[in-house]
Amino acid sequence: MIDDEHLRMDGDGTQPSTNPTVMGLFVYSCGLFEILADILVSFYTPKCSTKFISCGEDLLTQALAFNTRLDRFCNGVPQSLRNVARNNPLTQQGDLFLQQQVLHCRYVSLTGSDAQS
C-alpha cells in the first residue's frame, strides 16, 4: 500500500516505513467486509436439506472456517492499524488513531469480540 503523494511518474514509489499509509483502513476494511459478505451469504441463503443434523454439521463447519478467516485477518492487520492503548496520549492524535478505532469497531461489531492486539 502506498499513499498518492509517494507515487512517482518515472518508476515505483515507496511508502516511508515511518509513515503508515492512510489507505490501510480502506484496504483492510474491504477485506473485513468481504468476510462479512461471505458470512451473510452462507448463513442467510437457504441451502439446508431436510436432514437437520447434516445441516447443523455444515453450519458448524462453516462457522469454524469463518472463525479461522477472522483470526487470519486479525493477525494480518499491520501494527499501525491495530487498536492501541486508549490511555496513551501519543497514539490519540490524527488520522492514524481514527483509522485504528474504525477498524477495531468494525471487527468488534462483526465478531462480538473485543480482542486487544
MODELLER restraints for C-alpha pairs under 7 A, 6 or more apart:
rsr = mdl.restraints
at = mdl.atoms
rsr.add(forms.Gaussian(group=physical.xy_distance, feature=features.Distance(at['CA:1:A'], at['CA:21:A']), mean=6.68, stdev=0.5))
rsr.add(forms.Gaussian(group=physical.xy_distance, feature=features.Distance(at['CA:1:A'], at['CA:23:A']), mean=6.77, stdev=0.5))
rsr.add(forms.Gaussian(group=physical.xy_distance, feature=features.Distance(at['CA:1:A'], at['CA:24:A']), mean=6.93, stdev=0.5))
rsr.add(forms.Gaussian(group=physical.xy_distance, feature=features.Distance(at['CA:2:A'], at['CA:14:A']), mean=6.57, stdev=0.5))
rsr.add(forms.Gaussian(group=physical.xy_distance, feature=features.Distance(at['CA:2:A'], at['CA:15:A']), mean=5.19, stdev=0.5))
rsr.add(forms.Gaussian(group=physical.xy_distance, feature=features.Distance(at['CA:2:A'], at['CA:21:A']), mean=5.93, stdev=0.5))
rsr.add(forms.Gaussian(group=physical.xy_distance, feature=features.Distance(at['CA:3:A'], at['CA:15:A']), mean=6.84, stdev=0.5))
rsr.add(forms.Gaussian(group=physical.xy_distance, feature=features.Distance(at['CA:3:A'], at['CA:21:A']), mean=5.65, stdev=0.5))
rsr.add(forms.Gaussian(group=physical.xy_distance, feature=features.Distance(at['CA:3:A'], at['CA:22:A']), mean=6.63, stdev=0.5))
rsr.add(forms.Gaussian(group=physical.xy_distance, feature=features.Distance(at['CA:3:A'], at['CA:23:A']), mean=6.47, stdev=0.5))
rsr.add(forms.Gaussian(group=physical.xy_distance, feature=features.Distance(at['CA:6:A'], at['CA:13:A']), mean=5.55, stdev=0.5))
rsr.add(forms.Gaussian(group=physical.xy_distance, feature=features.Distance(at['CA:6:A'], at['CA:14:A']), mean=6.09, stdev=0.5))
rsr.add(forms.Gaussian(group=physical.xy_distance, feature=features.Distance(at['CA:6:A'], at['CA:15:A']), mean=6.08, stdev=0.5))
rsr.add(forms.Gaussian(group=physical.xy_distance, feature=features.Distance(at['CA:7:A'], at['CA:13:A']), mean=4.56, stdev=0.5))
rsr.add(forms.Gaussian(group=physical.xy_distance, feature=features.Distance(at['CA:20:A'], at['CA:80:A']), mean=6.47, stdev=0.5))
rsr.add(forms.Gaussian(group=physical.xy_distance, feature=features.Distance(at['CA:25:A'], at['CA:99:A']), mean=5.73, stdev=0.5))
rsr.add(forms.Gaussian(group=physical.xy_distance, feature=features.Distance(at['CA:25:A'], at['CA:103:A']), mean=6.65, stdev=0.5))
rsr.add(forms.Gaussian(group=physical.xy_distance, feature=features.Distance(at['CA:29:A'], at['CA:103:A']), mean=6.57, stdev=0.5))
rsr.add(forms.Gaussian(group=physical.xy_distance, feature=features.Distance(at['CA:48:A'], at['CA:55:A']), mean=5.20, stdev=0.5))
rsr.add(forms.Gaussian(group=physical.xy_distance, feature=features.Distance(at['CA:49:A'], at['CA:55:A']), mean=6.65, stdev=0.5))
rsr.add(forms.Gaussian(group=physical.xy_distance, feature=features.Distance(at['CA:81:A'], at['CA:99:A']), mean=6.51, stdev=0.5))
rsr.add(forms.Gaussian(group=physical.xy_distance, feature=features.Distance(at['CA:81:A'], at['CA:100:A']), mean=4.54, stdev=0.5))
rsr.add(forms.Gaussian(group=physical.xy_distance, feature=features.Distance(at['CA:82:A'], at['CA:100:A']), mean=5.61, stdev=0.5))
rsr.add(forms.Gaussian(group=physical.xy_distance, feature=features.Distance(at['CA:82:A'], at['CA:117:A']), mean=6.19, stdev=0.5))
rsr.add(forms.Gaussian(group=physical.xy_distance, feature=features.Distance(at['CA:83:A'], at['CA:100:A']), mean=5.34, stdev=0.5))
rsr.add(forms.Gaussian(group=physical.xy_distance, feature=features.Distance(at['CA:83:A'], at['CA:101:A']), mean=6.24, stdev=0.5))
rsr.add(forms.Gaussian(group=physical.xy_distance, feature=features.Distance(at['CA:83:A'], at['CA:104:A']), mean=5.98, stdev=0.5))
rsr.add(forms.Gaussian(group=physical.xy_distance, feature=features.Distance(at['CA:83:A'], at['CA:116:A']), mean=6.37, stdev=0.5))
rsr.add(forms.Gaussian(group=physical.xy_distance, feature=features.Distance(at['CA:83:A'], at['CA:117:A']), mean=6.33, stdev=0.5))
rsr.add(forms.Gaussian(group=physical.xy_distance, feature=features.Distance(at['CA:91:A'], at['CA:97:A']), mean=6.08, stdev=0.5))
rsr.add(forms.Gaussian(group=physical.xy_distance, feature=features.Distance(at['CA:108:A'], at['CA:114:A']), mean=5.58, stdev=0.5))
